[in-house]
Structure formats: structure tokens, C-alpha cells
């Protein structure tokens, strides 16, 4: 109750301050007046009476001051005054203030950026209404295996959907995949299609802008084929016409009726363009390995997460019982969708790489903090006089220190704003890179700055600011009025200040040296990745992909027939030197196969080594300009029914046939994970060896370049085909010809992902390049800040020692000697800092190993380079101001005081 | 008003002001005089303690104020007790009684 009055007063005091003050004046005036009246009545003259009243009151101003101090919001009032004074002071020294703000910005930007990244990765929620109420079902046993498995069998889904009582509804979807689609008579185009059961849109709470979504009878086998289209397709294919409903769209061989249009920006999952009804085959038994769906449901109002989880567990235990005896599956579990996604991708904790990145970013902040402290120290000496006057007039030490800290807090807040701007532009950059990648980790990940990142940046800036201003502020306050007013700035505390700023320079140099080592290492590995000498010009190879619909190409023979008709046409296009096809391009990586080399025995399933496999068409090696080192390439004789053959790469030979003899050796391929080794192929005979130039996926985390090739003609041809053409023509014109060639064989087949080989390669390792770029930027920012710090400290000490230098010069000291004298200390500090930095970097660099692509964490070239760079740049930063010593005129210097 | 009169004991000024206002509304000088009068001139209330106390209690909602005319036709601000202030006075009086009884007991036994 009382607090309420207090609050009302606070508001009144704050917003009607002049009125409150006027009233207080009037009241005190009437108080004095009434006292005087009394005195008059006691017989004094009017003047005497008034004087006696004033004496009685003991100072009207003091009474007012005491009364103000009890008013609500008195503290806020003081802080407000400090703030206004601080802003005035900041504007009075614009260069210094600007440097401090910039330094703060450069320091706060990197950690805020990494914070935003980690937050996007760990805390992003599905972009739907109240996402925390949407649960995902899946199999998860946190104790046994960390990953959440989204697969729910058709039978489990149908049973759960009927029996559950805690969700508004359960709905299933599958990510589907690439499809070709076109309206009748239109040019075909590729897109992503997802299959949704009835109710998925409803659980997501997304409504169509036109028409309807799926109903239960759309799920029945034999129902009329329908499709819901995305906004982009509506715009580009149907010109946003409202009579699109009921029109036809040919989707992957099936003519479907458009029944709904989704709103702008909706593209779940993975940028889907079209949604097809999920056909659920009730008879499909889960034992046969399929089909599995993602299942989600929105909690009914009033149902808590734990209630729902308990309910699902009860239902699941009933469902799972009949199959007891076979291998026990992890239990069916319901998790909030976002958390399930993270559990599925194993990103429940911050990956070590991001810890390293965050540490590097904090290193930049540390360097910035040291710099700010140094800048403030230089200001401190110029403000000493002002502070001394304030203290002589009665300001307490605490009050002065608080004023100084407030001033820094203002600059820190401005710096935090700048840093947030930098972080935001970094996140925009990262999002644009990540957007090109359909990696599952980024399904829900949105990288931006929210209140958490905002408060983080502000706290980081304020903590750094207060931390770095405390020592200078206390030094100033401690000096006391007498010392400062008399000594004119020179005395004991200069020594102390010198020691303090020397230790700052040391710490700065050490931190930026360590950061530069990290960035040097990742830079070198990035060079190794991109600078690798390729036998072909990456711009001269154009690639594209085709996805053959099952309806039009029902079996392997049909696919093979299409391919065998297409390739000669491509090869005969003008300007084409070589054309080929394969199930993947050299730079891509698929699921590895397990290997069984003839004559070797493996105790356990997991003992089978893993290797990369690509199925390729004729002229593959010719297209990528690789020549066989041993044996032969595939030829027309390698067909179904002839001897199954394989070509392996050099690393494969080194790893699996170390004895040397290769041609004619045999092996089989299979998949890991089953209970018993079951080869998926016949014995394959090695007929040739090719160089390693086709790194089978450069972002291969195992960094095992061993791989092999099989002829497409001998295996079952899948629906996906990658094309590659090496030509001496511009890619644009060539692409038109390729599209025409494909269209002449099948007018419904669009050409997907037309890219040059250079674009393909840069897409493959964008993550590595992005993180490398971050380390580089952080390292350079730290180096820049350190140089600014060194420059500031040396020039400050040169200014401070003008008198001393003048004396030395007058006594006959040489110029070179004086410069050395001014440099001496900085050089020693630099050397000590570099040594400490290297010692710090060496053990930590191991954490970067996943980024280094074979560059050793202790790479002499990088360490030597960093020492050279810091020595050179740091030395220059010290030398420039130190040379000013030589311009000292002894006469002027000595008479300066 | 005697020169040697001291201020009221620490922490009791609020109670004394509330008590003097319980008799009716009054302006600041009146309150100071009333406290002096009631204490038989034992306590002297300085302006420097009176006004902070008045403002603090007003901001806490114990007192309400309005401008009016004094007996000598001077404009003055008059304070009066609110219901909240009345309750505060009762609580403080009771607490004070408890404390003084306890102190008397302690002093009486030695």
C-alpha cells in the first residue's frame, strides 16, 4: 500500500520536478515568514525578526538539499545528472570518445555475433505459433543412444492417432524430395515436395490463403490426386490468379488437381514448394523397414508437457509389447519439437568448435577492454586537475569514481550498439551462406539478435567498461586533491600508471598473438582447400542434376536406357570436350559403404572399414581430366552380367592393399549397422587405379580420402543422375543446349541445380570457410586493436617524458639513442607478450583440429609468420610515436614548465 | 524555544509528528511548536529534520497536505493524518510502549 504511494510520488517527482520544487520553495518561505511573524510579536523589528528566523532555520538551501535527499527517486536523479554530465564530457573530447566507442564496438561485435550463432543453433524454435506446445514423437533413449529418431512407423502412427487424448491431433509427414512439376504445356521445373497427412497444417496453425488443406479421405489409396501449392509457385506459374483451384499440375508424372495455396513465406519442411497428401498404407508392416514418418501434435489447452509424455509412454508400452522378443527399440517418446530437432542432430550442447570460436571472440573483447583502459588512462592525466578541484570542493572519492565510471558506461553503451550492428551484419552474412545449404541442422535455426543477445552485448560492454575504467578511476580518486593540484601531473602515481598500462600491453599482445595463431592456422587450411591444384579449370565444367520420376521411368532398365540416349547427345553438343554422368559429383559425399576385402576376416561388424563409393558413367575420368595410373578405365564391355569390376583411388590402395599388388584383387561392399555382415554386392574385381584428385567429399569429417568407383552400367540405376560437361564455351549458352537436349528426350524433365564445378565445390565447404573467415576477422581485429593500444601507450609516454628527453639531449645524447630509449620498453613488452601468446596458443590449437584439414596445430610457418607480423606491425606502431622524440627541442622542452 | 533543547531521540520524530497531527490538521511551524509544547520544551525540532520527515511520510501516504491560510493570514501548507497514518501511529505507539517498558525493566533491575 505504502509502496504504491511511493511509486506515485516517484512519478510525480520525476515528471513534475519544477512544480515539486516550486512548492517546496513556497512552503519554506511561508515557514520563515511565520517564524518572523512570531519574532515580531515578541517585540523585534521586522528586519531583525526576519534575520533571526533565517538563523533559526540554519540555511534554507541546506534544508532543501536534505529534503530532496529523502524524496523518492533521489538516486535516479543523481544518476541522471551524472549521465548528462558524462554525455557533455564525451562530446567535449570527441576523438577520444570516438576511439573508445569504436574499440568497444570492435570488441563487443565478435562475442555478440558468436552468441547469436550459438543461440540460433541451440535455442531456435520452429517458426510457428506457440511452438513450445508442438511435440514431436520419435524413438529416443537418452541413456542408450543420444540421438532422437524422428521415424514413427505407419502402424504406430495410426494407432496413436486413434488412441491419444492429449493432443489436438496427431499428424504425420515425410520430407519427400525433389520433384519435377509443370502445368499442362508449361516448361518443367524442379522443386521440393513434402507429403503431409491430414492435420499437419492444422497442428502448425498455418491456414491456406486460398482453398483447403488435406482431409482424412485424401490419405486413402485411390483417392483423387490433389496438391497444395506454395505462394511462389502460385505467383510464377499461375500469376496469383484466384481461379487456380481446380487447375491441373503435373507433379513427377502424376497429374494432380490444385486444391489449396499456402501463404507467402511458408516453405516447411526444407523450403517445400508443393505438398502432396501422405498415402498411408495400413498393411505395411514396420518389420519390413518402412515407411517411417515424422509425427507431430499440438498439446490440447490445459495439458502439460509431462502429462502428455506420460500418456504417450503408456500408449507406446501397449504398442510395443506384441513385438517383444525381437531387438528392443528405444521407447516412443514425445519431446517439444525444437528440443527433439536438436536431440536428433546432436546439438544439445555447444559444439567444441563454437566454444573455440566463442573463446576467440572473448579474446577480442579482452584486447578491446585493455585498450579502453589504456585510452582512459591517457584521459585521466588530462582530467586530473578538474577532478582535484571537485574533490577539494568536497566531492567524496566514491562520488568521483562513480562519475568516472558513469562516463565510461555511456561510451560502453554506445559501443555496444555499434557492436550489435556489427554482429547483426555478421549474422546476415552467415544466414545468406547457410541458406544455400539444405542441411537439417538449419531446419529451424534462425540467426538473429533477440533480447538475450541484446542483453548479452550490453552486459559484456558494461562489464568490460566498468572493469577497464575502475583502475584509472580509482587511481585518479586516490591521488587526492593536494597531490594533483600541486604536482601538475608528475609524481608517484605516474609510475604506478606506467606499470598498469605496461601489463595491459603485455596482456593485449599475448591475447592477439594467440588469436592470430588460430586465424593463421585456419587461414592456411583454407588456402590448402581452395588453393589445391586441380587438373581441370573448375569454371570449364558445368554440372546439373536430373531426377527421373518413377512413374515415367519405372525400373533400372528404363533409367539406363534414358542415360544411354542422353550422354551421346550431350557429348556431341558444340564446344563440349567430354560429358559424363554419375550418381554423384566428385566433390559430394554419400553414406559410406562398409568393406570386406577378400581373404581378410573381421571379428565384428564395426571392424569393416568404411569407404566412399560413386557409380559413374563412361568418360567420367576424362571429363575431370584424371588418367588411370594402373590398369584400365571402365569400358563398354562392363555390362550387367559381365565380371563385376571396380576402379579404386590411390588412398584406397594405400589403405586396403598395402602389399602393393592391386589389379585383380577382390572385395565386397555392404552396410554397417545390421547384426550380421551382409554384403550388398557381389565380389568386385579391381581393374584400375586413379589418382586421389577426386577428394570424395572434402568436408569428409573422417578425412579418409579412400574411395572407389563402380560402373553405372553394372548396378541398379537410381532415379537421380548428376551430369558433368567439360567444354570450352561459356556456361550460360551451354546450359541452354543441355536443357534442349534433355527436353528433346523428355519434355517433362527439368534440369536441376545447374552450377559450374567451382560453385559446386564452394557449396561443399561453406561451413568450414565461414568459420575460418570468422577466426581470420577476429584475429585481425585483435591485431588492429593491439596496434592502436601500443601506439597510444608509446606516444603517451613520449609526451610525458619530453622533459626528461630534453635534459638528455641537452647533455649530449644521440637521437638514435633517444628513440631506442623510448622504444626499449615497448619492444620488451612485445617480446614478452608474443612469447606468452605462443605458449598460450599451442595447447589450445588442438581444439581447432576439425578445421585444420591436415595442417598441424603446431605449424612452424604459421607461428613464425605470426611472430613476424606482430613484430613488424607492433614495432611500427611503437616506432612512429617514438620518432617524435627526435623532434624535441631541448630549449623548448626544458622551459615548458 | 530554549537554546539548549535537543532534537527528539533517533527514530521517534515520525511518531511525534503523527501524534501532534492526530489532534487535527496543522502547518509545518505549528507541528514543530506542538512537539515542543507537548514535550514541555524538552525537544526542539529543526527545520532540517522536520521537512525531510514530512515529505517522506507524505510520499508514504501517511500524511496528506493542502494549501490554506494560517491564523495570521499567511499562505501555508497544512498537513493531516490519513487512515494509513493513523494506523502507523497506533503501531508505533504500541512498539514504543513495548520498548520503553522493556528498557524500564532492564534499568529497574540493576
Interface residues (C-beta under 8 A of the other chain):
Chain A: X1 X2 X4 X5 X6 X9 X23 X24 X26 X27 X28 X30 X31 X33 X34 X35 X37 X56 X57 X58 X59 X62 X63 X66 X67 X69 X70 X71 X72
Chain B: X27 X28 X29 X46 X47 X48 X49 X51 X52 X53 X55 X56 X58 X59 X60 X61 X62 X70 X72 X74 X75 X76 X77 X84
